[in-house]
Amino acid sequence: MEQQLEPAAELNFECVDHFGAHEWPGDALAHVDSELVLALDAFRDRLGHGVVPSPVVGGWYRLDGSKTSRHYAVGRLSDAGDVFPRCDIRKALMVAQGCDWFGGIGVYLDTTGPSGKPEPMLHLDLRPGRVVWLRYEGRYIYPLRSAEELSEFWQQLSEVNYEAG
């Protein structure tokens, strides 16, 4: 039996500890599975640092593009979101990997954050299984695809300059 999904717009945000409905852009919550918001809330709790939802609607749902994208929300709810952790992205990555409910974990080192400046971002989704990747200068690096990509994955992460902010 398939699980009945509920849009996050119907979520009672009084039951959400770390986020308010006002933090999502536009009508994003109408297109996002409520389970994702609850998963992000639990992630934020484990992380122990702030987590800022992407201010870009496309970081939550898309009505065009790849139908295999977890952000795609035509005839279904998106179960993917992009967030900006307010701590070292490496710590956020490790905590996300410890959350068994996240199947897709992407680290983006080539994004503009809510500050309007370059900031590392996490893509988190609820797909079955687990896949981890990093995007740097528009290239996707999958550490389990080859020894070269594993090495590049860790090299790029080692060069991240974390500034508390």
Phi, psi and omega in degrees: 000134182278139180291138175278121182271150179235131178295144181297340177297338180267359182288140174277102184290353172291341179266002180254120187284324192244000182224153172242155181301332182292348184279348181264140184284146172050229181259026185306319185295338177287344185246001184247137177296132179300331179299329178293315179298318178294323177295319178295324178296316178294322176299313180300321179296314179294323183293321180077015178222162177298153176223121182256120176297144178305135177279001182262125181306320180296345174283355182237317178205156178221143179256003176218181181091202185294128177288346178271352178295139177290345176280341185297129187227046173253115182076007178200169176266145173290141174238031181230147177211154178249131184225157179243098178293143179263051176202180177302129183300332179293320176295315180300320177299313182296319179294318178300321179294335177278355178264102187293349179281343177271121177265329178244125180227111179241135175255125181247118181257010184231042182242159172262129183271182178302338179286348185086000179247164176300131178215142174294146182228151172248133167262128178230134178218170187255025179299155173290152181081200180210131171221137180235140178210169176225139173245129181221125181051040177080357180261138177265128182241119180252108187296339180265002181279324180199163178297324180295317180289326176299314179297317180293322177306306182291326178297312180297318178295326181292339183267359179292130178259104181277128174237122178298138181196000000 
